[in-house]
């Protein structure tokens, strides 16, 4: 089974292909970081009953 991701990055007309690819990488990296933080917090909550990071 193959999954296709369609991420639309708003951009200006003068952006190069490299600019758009950079924006896509930054979006992906930011999303991955957010998911990692969420699951680390969930793991801590399950192990200790509380979360040390309060935002």
Order of alpha helices (4+ residues) and beta strands (2+ residues): alpha
